[in-house]
Amino acid sequence: MELSYFRDRLFDLLNDSEGMGIADLNTDERSGLLTVMTEDGNVFEIVCLQAAGKGDGWMTAS
């Protein structure tokens, strides 16, 4: 699975979720960042980076 596909599907899942109280959802594809604003005003950032390695030794790919 490609990183862009994973990020797009994650966006779709968050965008289609009705029970999470998401007011706004933005993406910055250059930095792999999803910014989520909830109805109560909280803001969360999700960074999507592809990891290299397996098991407990995962490292962020550069």
C-alpha positions in Angstrom: 0.0 0.0 0.0 1.3 3.4 -0.9 1.5 6.2 1.6 -0.7 8.5 -0.4 -3.4 5.9 -0.6 -3.2 5.3 3.1 -3.4 9.0 3.8 -6.4 9.4 1.4 -8.3 6.5 3.0 -7.6 7.9 6.5 -9.0 11.2 5.4 -12.1 9.5 4.0 -12.6 7.5 7.2 -12.4 10.7 9.3 -14.5 12.7 6.9 -17.3 10.1 6.8 -17.3 9.4 10.6 -20.5 10.8 12.2 -19.9 10.0 15.8 -16.6 11.8 16.3 -17.8 15.4 16.2 -15.4 16.6 13.6 -16.1 20.2 12.5 -13.3 20.6 9.9 -10.6 18.5 8.3 -7.6 19.8 6.4 -4.7 18.2 4.7 -1.1 19.3 3.9 0.1 16.7 1.5 3.6 18.2 1.3 4.2 17.5 5.0 1.8 14.5 5.3 -0.3 16.3 7.9 -4.0 15.9 8.6 -5.4 18.6 10.8 -8.7 17.8 12.6 -10.8 20.4 14.4 -13.6 19.0 16.6 -16.9 20.7 17.3 -15.7 21.6 20.8 -12.8 23.6 19.3 -10.0 21.1 19.9 -7.4 20.7 17.1 -5.5 17.5 16.5 -2.7 16.9 14.0 -2.0 13.5 12.5 1.3 13.0 10.7 1.4 10.3 8.1 4.9 9.0 7.4 5.9 5.7 6.0 7.9 3.5 8.5 10.8 1.3 7.5 11.6 -2.0 9.2 9.6 -4.6 10.9 8.3 -5.5 14.3 9.5 -3.6 17.3 12.4 -2.0 15.4 10.2 0.3 13.1 11.9 3.5 12.1 10.6 6.4 10.1 11.7 6.3 6.5 13.6 9.3 5.3 
